């Protein structure tokens, strides 16, 4: 199998070429990317980078301050919307796409379906977000909550949890969302009884840092005592299967499942098995941070798990020079036996940009050996976030989340490097700087080599650090995969690296006729090298 290379993009910002975005501006001032902006030129460029899968973020219809009542879509109170555009993870209709993303709102689903077909023609698969743990406070589609018994906190067949008090919007929420003051909102937001908030906040008064724009879904767990009421099956399970089936029928090839660990593994075991009976090749990726649940969620049917707590944190600590390269060994050993199931990344919509002032600054080169190691060590998938490959920094304040080093997911916005790459719909390098093009080429080369190695889970990886301790002081990490020696140089200076190939290594790879030796390679600053040794 070819190695899975996922390219993530937020549709809202991907095609937006407006150079004059205003802080907290609305869609009419700042503009918004569309499905149709992801044209053949864009897909050619993404495929040329090496992507096998395109993760389209922000597809499902979600809460927003933009009005679409003319199209039968109810307005949302700005008091419970994060930013002017709203969070893509505050879904208000599981069975529709976001109207912001359509050229013709009435034709929005057809435009999405055409995009799916276009991606498939470019020999890539389509991944979208499935948000199973929570939905928008003003979810309006008829599938959820309409028959709930609202006078009790918990009832197994309720879709939500009901706190017998009035919901209170966190103080200052309207200011952070760019409204300025309550006069910009259409009256107070009223919710009684209050529904539990998405991040397991079982109070009517969530804080500003809670997921106050969302409500927690009830899968049959009584959170007062942890008791599970799964037989007979709770209604929420069937409703969520219907949502997954709806999108799979439209040609979606996989789901990145938001905050998977907040949904019981028993549900995943049931729903993945049921969906695969109908769509045998459908794939599931778990956003998961609780390491103790990794193997249970793989057993439940997930194909891949986020490797954030282990490998991402390790690589970031090396790039920021808080740790030596030894943390890489610690990270992969913590997931030994399932390394080919770990999705590795250095950026995504939740993490700070490498080139932001909060991370590595303009030193994108410092991340190249990290990406090389992540992509080449094992057979699991690797992720590139749109703009990572040409040094997107996302410095400055854009709206709801402030100047936090992330590319906003809450606001209508555009980014200089992305606009220059769009180049009037050509999606080429002619308006990018030499530095930006060089960085993109480095990512492309790593991905090409990673795909040559393929999805090989036969245990042919060997960490060389235990017999090459001198490499720690050189800030170099060495390993063998297959017949190739790889050395990644995390230092800003060129290095001459000597690597011992011992008898144990030769025996491990069945090379008993060869002799122990030392291999010497010149590895460039913030670079990597490979050499065939068997």
C-alpha positions in Angstrom: 0.0 0.0 0.0 1.1 3.6 -0.6 1.8 5.6 2.5 -1.1 7.8 3.4 -0.2 11.6 3.1 -3.0 13.8 4.4 -3.3 17.4 3.3 -5.6 19.4 5.6 -7.2 22.6 4.5 -9.9 24.9 6.0 -12.2 25.6 3.0 -13.2 29.0 4.4 -9.7 30.4 4.2 -8.1 28.2 1.5 -9.6 30.1 -1.4 -10.0 33.5 0.1 -7.8 36.0 -1.8 -9.1 39.2 -0.2 -5.9 41.2 0.9 -7.9 43.7 3.0 -9.3 41.7 5.9 -10.5 43.7 8.9 -10.2 42.5 12.5 -13.6 40.8 13.3 -14.9 41.6 9.8 -18.0 39.9 8.5 -18.2 37.7 5.3 -19.0 40.7 3.2 -16.0 42.7 4.3 -13.4 39.9 4.5 -14.7 37.3 2.0 -14.8 33.6 2.3 -13.3 30.6 0.4 -15.6 28.4 -1.6 -15.8 24.8 -2.7 -15.3 25.9 -6.2 -12.0 27.6 -5.3 -10.5 24.1 -4.8 -10.1 23.9 -8.6 -8.1 21.6 -10.8 -5.0 23.7 -10.5 -5.2 23.6 -6.7 -5.7 19.8 -6.7 -2.8 19.4 -9.2 -0.6 21.3 -6.8 -1.7 19.4 -3.7 -1.3 16.0 -5.5 2.1 17.2 -6.8 3.2 17.7 -3.2 2.4 14.1 -2.6 -1.0 14.1 -1.0 -3.0 10.9 -1.1 -5.9 12.3 1.0 -7.5 15.7 1.3 -9.0 16.6 4.7 -11.6 19.2 4.1 -12.1 21.0 7.4 -15.3 23.0 8.2 -17.6 21.2 5.8 -20.6 20.6 8.0 -23.1 23.4 8.5 -22.2 25.2 11.8 -23.2 28.1 13.9 -22.3 31.5 12.4 -23.3 35.2 12.7 -24.0 35.3 8.9 -27.7 35.1 8.2 -29.2 32.6 5.8 -32.9 32.7 6.7 -33.7 33.3 3.0 -32.6 29.7 2.4 -34.5 28.2 5.3 -31.5 28.2 7.8 -32.3 29.8 11.2 -30.1 32.5 12.5 -27.8 31.9 15.5 -27.5 34.2 18.5 -24.2 36.0 18.2 -23.8 35.5 22.0 -23.2 31.8 21.5 -21.1 31.9 18.3 -17.3 32.1 18.6 -16.0 34.7 16.1 -18.0 36.1 13.2 -17.7 32.9 11.1 -18.2 30.5 14.0 -16.4 27.3 15.0 -16.5 24.5 12.4 -17.0 22.2 15.4 -20.2 23.8 16.6 -22.3 21.8 14.1 -25.9 22.9 13.7 -26.9 20.4 11.0 -25.2 17.1 10.5 -26.9 16.6 7.2 -25.9 19.7 5.3 -22.9 21.7 4.2 -22.0 25.1 5.4 -23.7 27.8 3.2 -20.6 30.1 3.5 -18.7 27.7 1.2 -21.1 27.8 -1.8 -21.1 30.2 -4.7 -24.9 29.5 -5.0 -26.3 28.7 -1.6 -29.3 27.0 -3.0 -26.9 24.7 -4.9 -24.5 24.1 -2.0 -24.7 20.3 -1.7 -24.2 19.9 -5.4 -21.1 22.1 -5.3 -19.8 19.9 -2.5 -20.5 16.7 -4.4 -18.8 18.2 -7.5 -15.7 18.9 -5.3 -15.7 15.3 -4.1 -15.8 14.1 -7.7 -13.0 16.5 -8.6 -10.8 15.3 -5.8 -11.3 11.7 -6.8 -10.4 12.5 -10.4 -7.1 13.7 -9.1 -6.5 10.4 -7.5 -7.0 11.5 -3.9 -9.4 10.4 -1.3 -11.7 12.8 0.7 -11.7 13.0 4.5 -14.1 15.2 6.4 -14.7 15.9 10.1 -17.2 14.0 12.0 -18.1 15.7 15.3 -19.7 13.1 17.5 -19.3 14.5 21.0 -21.2 17.8 20.8 -23.1 20.1 18.5 -24.1 23.8 18.3 -26.3 25.1 21.1 -28.9 26.1 18.5 -28.8 22.8 16.5 -32.0 23.0 14.5 -32.2 19.9 12.3 -35.0 17.6 13.4 -32.9 14.6 14.2 -31.8 15.6 17.7 -33.6 16.7 20.9 -37.1 17.0 19.6 -38.5 14.1 21.7 -36.3 14.5 24.7 -37.7 14.4 28.3 -36.3 17.8 29.4 -37.3 17.7 33.1 -34.4 15.4 34.1 -30.7 15.7 33.9 -30.2 12.2 32.4 -32.5 9.8 30.5 -30.8 7.2 28.4 -32.8 8.0 25.3 -32.4 11.8 25.5 -30.0 13.2 23.0 -28.8 15.8 25.6 -28.3 16.4 29.3 -30.6 18.9 30.9 -29.6 21.1 33.9 -32.7 22.5 35.6 -31.5 26.1 35.5 -31.3 28.8 32.9 -28.1 28.9 30.8 -25.9 31.9 31.3 -23.6 33.1 28.5 -20.1 33.6 29.8 -19.2 37.2 30.6 -17.3 38.8 27.8 -18.2 36.2 25.1 -19.8 38.9 22.9 -16.7 41.0 23.1 -14.3 38.2 22.1 -16.7 37.4 19.2 -16.3 40.9 17.8 -19.8 42.1 18.5 -18.3 44.8 20.8 -21.2 45.0 23.2 -24.6 43.4 23.7 -26.3 46.0 21.5 -24.7 44.1 18.6 -26.6 41.0 19.5 -30.3 40.4 18.9 -31.4 40.4 22.5 -30.4 38.0 25.3 -29.9 34.3 24.6 -32.5 32.2 26.5 -32.1 28.5 27.2 -34.0 26.7 29.8 -33.3 24.1 30.9 -29.6 24.6 30.2 -28.0 21.8 28.2 -24.6 20.5 29.4 -21.7 22.1 27.5 -19.6 20.1 25.1 -16.4 19.7 27.1 -18.2 17.8 29.8 -19.2 21.0 31.7 -22.3 20.0 33.6 -23.3 23.4 34.8 -25.6 26.2 33.5 -22.7 28.7 33.8 -19.8 27.6 31.7 -16.7 29.8 31.6 -15.2 31.8 28.7 -12.7 29.0 28.0 -15.3 26.3 28.0 -16.9 25.1 24.8 -19.9 27.3 25.6 -21.0 27.4 22.0 -21.7 23.6 22.0 -23.9 21.1 23.8 -22.9 17.6 24.9 -24.5 14.6 23.3 -25.8 11.8 25.4 -24.6 8.3 24.4 -26.2 6.6 27.4 -23.8 7.4 30.1 -25.1 8.9 33.4 -22.3 11.2 34.3 -23.5 11.5 37.9 -22.2 8.0 38.6 -20.5 6.8 35.4 -23.1 4.1 34.7 -23.5 3.0 31.1 -27.0 2.3 29.8 -26.2 0.7 26.4 -28.8 -2.0 26.2 -31.1 -1.5 24.5 -29.1 0.8 22.3 -29.6 4.6 23.0 -31.3 6.6 20.3 -28.2 8.9 19.9 -26.2 5.9 18.5 -28.6 5.4 15.6 -28.9 9.1 14.8 -25.1 9.4 14.6 -24.9 6.3 12.3 -27.4 8.0 10.0 -25.1 11.0 9.8 -22.0 9.0 8.9 -24.0 6.9 6.4 -25.3 10.1 4.8 -21.7 11.4 4.0 -20.3 8.0 3.1 -23.1 7.7 0.5 -21.8 11.0 -1.0 -18.4 9.6 -1.7 -16.6 10.6 1.5 -13.7 8.1 2.0 -12.9 8.7 5.6 -13.7 10.6 8.8 -11.4 12.5 11.2 -13.4 12.0 14.4 -13.3 15.0 16.6 -12.5 14.4 20.3 -13.1 10.6 19.9 -12.1 9.8 23.4 -15.1 11.7 24.8 -17.4 9.3 23.1 -17.6 5.7 24.5 -15.6 3.0 22.7 -18.6 0.8 22.7 -20.3 3.2 20.4 -17.3 3.2 18.1 -17.1 -0.5 18.0 -20.7 -0.7 17.0 -20.9 2.1 14.5 -17.6 1.4 12.6 -18.5 -2.2 12.2 -21.9 -1.3 11.0 -20.6 1.3 8.5 -17.9 -1.0 7.2 -20.5 -3.6 6.4 -21.8 -1.2 3.8 -18.6 0.7 2.9 -15.8 -1.8 3.4 -12.9 0.7 2.7 -14.2 3.6 4.8 -11.5 4.9 7.2 -11.6 6.4 10.7 -9.0 8.7 12.3 -9.3 9.4 16.1 -8.4 12.7 17.6 -7.3 11.3 20.9 -5.0 12.5 23.7 -5.5 9.9 26.4 -2.7 7.4 25.8 -4.3 4.8 28.0 -7.1 4.5 25.5 -5.0 4.1 22.3 -5.3 0.3 22.0 -8.9 0.2 23.1 -9.8 2.6 20.3 -7.8 0.7 17.7 -9.7 -2.4 18.9 -12.9 -0.5 18.4 -12.1 -0.2 14.7 -10.1 3.1 14.3 -7.5 2.9 11.5 -5.3 5.7 12.9 -4.8 7.7 16.1 -3.4 11.2 16.7 0.2 11.1 17.8 0.1 14.4 19.6 0.9 13.6 23.2 3.9 11.5 22.1 5.6 12.4 18.9 4.3 16.0 18.3 5.2 17.1 21.8 8.7 15.4 21.5 9.5 17.0 18.1 8.3 20.5 19.3 10.5 20.3 22.4 13.5 19.5 20.1 12.8 22.3 17.7 12.5 24.7 20.6 15.7 23.3 22.1 14.0 22.3 25.3 15.0 18.6 24.8 17.6 16.6 23.1 16.9 14.0 20.4 16.6 11.2 22.9 12.9 12.1 23.3 12.2 10.7 19.9 13.1 7.2 21.1 11.0 7.7 24.1 8.0 8.8 22.0 8.0 5.8 19.6 8.7 3.4 22.4 5.5 4.6 24.2 3.5 3.4 21.1 5.5 0.3 20.3 3.5 -2.2 18.4 1.1 0.5 17.0 3.5 3.0 15.5 2.1 2.3 12.0 -1.3 3.3 13.3 -0.2 6.7 14.6 -1.0 9.9 12.5 2.0 12.2 12.9 2.1 16.0 12.3 3.8 19.2 13.2 0.8 21.4 12.4 -2.9 21.2 12.2 -5.8 23.7 12.9 -5.4 23.2 16.7 -1.6 23.7 16.9 0.5 26.8 16.6 2.2 27.4 13.3 5.8 26.5 13.1 6.8 29.9 11.8 4.7 31.8 14.3 6.4 33.9 16.9 5.1 31.4 19.5 7.0 28.5 18.0 10.1 28.7 15.7 9.7 32.1 14.2 10.8 32.4 10.6 13.0 29.4 11.1 10.9 26.9 9.2 14.1 24.9 8.4 14.3 23.8 12.1 11.2 21.7 11.5 12.5 19.8 8.4 14.4 17.1 10.3 11.3 16.6 12.5 9.0 16.2 9.5 11.5 13.8 7.9 11.7 11.6 11.0 8.0 11.6 11.4 7.4 10.7 7.8 10.1 8.1 7.4 10.4 6.2 10.7 7.3 4.1 10.4 4.5 3.3 7.9 1.7 5.3 9.4 0.2 8.4 7.9 1.7 11.9 8.0 -0.2 15.2 7.9 0.6 18.6 6.2 -1.6 21.6 7.1 -2.2 24.0 4.3 0.5 26.7 4.4 2.9 24.6 6.4 4.8 23.8 3.3 5.4 27.5 2.4 6.1 28.9 5.8 2.7 30.3 6.9 3.2 32.2 10.2 -0.3 33.5 11.2 1.2 36.2 13.3 -1.2 38.9 14.5 -4.7 39.2 15.7 -7.5 38.0 13.4 -10.5 37.8 15.6 -11.9 35.5 18.3 -8.7 33.7 19.4 -6.5 36.7 19.3 -2.8 36.6 18.4 -2.2 33.0 19.4 0.0 31.7 16.6 -2.8 29.7 15.0 -4.6 30.2 11.7 -8.0 31.2 12.9 -10.9 28.8 12.5 -13.4 31.2 13.9 -13.2 34.2 11.6 -13.4 35.2 8.0 -9.8 35.7 7.0 -7.1 35.3 4.4 -3.3 34.8 4.5 -0.6 36.5 2.4 1.3 33.4 1.4 -1.8 31.5 0.6 -3.1 34.4 -1.6 0.2 34.5 -3.5 0.0 30.8 -4.0 -3.6 31.1 -5.2 -2.3 33.6 -7.8 -5.6 34.2 -9.5 -6.6 30.5 -9.3 -3.4 29.3 -10.9 -2.0 27.8 -7.6 1.6 28.0 -8.6 5.0 29.2 -7.2 5.5 32.3 -9.4 4.5 34.7 -6.6 6.1 32.9 -3.8 9.6 33.8 -2.6 12.6 31.7 -3.2 12.6 30.8 0.5 9.0 29.7 0.4 9.5 27.6 -2.8 12.6 26.0 -1.3 10.7 25.0 1.8 7.8 23.5 -0.2 10.4 21.5 -2.3 11.9 20.1 0.9 8.5 18.8 2.0 7.8 17.4 -1.4 11.1 15.5 -1.4 10.5 14.0 2.1 7.0 12.9 1.0 8.3 11.4 -2.2 10.8 9.3 -0.3 8.2 8.3 2.4 5.8 7.1 -0.3 8.7 5.0 -1.9 9.0 3.2 1.4 5.2 2.6 1.5 3.0 1.5 4.3 5.4 -1.2 5.5 4.4 -2.6 8.9 6.7 -5.6 8.9 8.8 -4.4 11.9 11.8 -3.3 9.8 12.5 -0.1 11.8 15.6 0.0 14.0 16.5 2.9 16.3 20.3 3.3 16.1 20.8 5.6 19.0 21.6 3.0 21.7 24.8 2.0 19.8 25.6 5.6 18.7 25.5 7.7 21.8 27.8 10.3 20.3 24.9 11.4 18.1 23.1 12.9 21.1 25.6 15.7 21.5 25.5 16.3 17.7 21.7 16.7 17.9 21.4 14.0 15.2 18.9 11.1 15.2 19.7 7.9 13.2 17.6 4.9 12.3 17.3 2.2 9.7 14.1 1.4 7.8 14.2 -1.4 5.3 17.6 -1.3 3.5 18.2 2.4 4.2 20.0 4.3 6.8 18.5 7.7 7.7 20.1 10.5 9.7 18.2 13.6 10.7 20.2 16.7 11.8 18.3 18.9 14.3 21.2 21.3 14.6 21.7 24.6 12.7 25.2 23.5 11.6 26.4 21.0 9.1 27.6 17.7 10.7 29.9 14.9 9.8 28.1 11.9 11.3 29.6 8.5 12.0 27.2 5.7 12.6 28.1 2.2 14.0 26.5 -0.8 12.3 26.9 -3.5 14.9 26.5 -7.3 14.6 23.2 -7.1 16.4 21.9 -4.8 13.7 23.2 -7.1 11.0 21.5 -10.1 12.6 18.2 -8.2 13.1 18.1 -7.5 9.3 19.3 -11.0 8.4 22.6 -9.7 7.0 24.8 -12.2 8.8 27.3 -12.4 5.9 28.1 -8.7 6.3 30.6 -7.3 8.8 30.3 -4.6 11.4 31.4 -1.2 10.1 31.1 2.5 10.6 29.4 4.7 8.0 30.3 8.3 7.7 27.9 10.8 6.2 27.8 14.6 5.8 24.4 15.9 6.9 23.4 19.5 6.2 22.1 21.9 8.9 18.5 21.2 9.7 18.6 18.5 7.0 18.6 14.7 6.6 20.4 12.1 4.6 19.7 8.5 3.6 22.0 5.8 2.2 21.4 2.2 1.2 23.4 -0.1 3.5 22.0 -3.5 2.8 
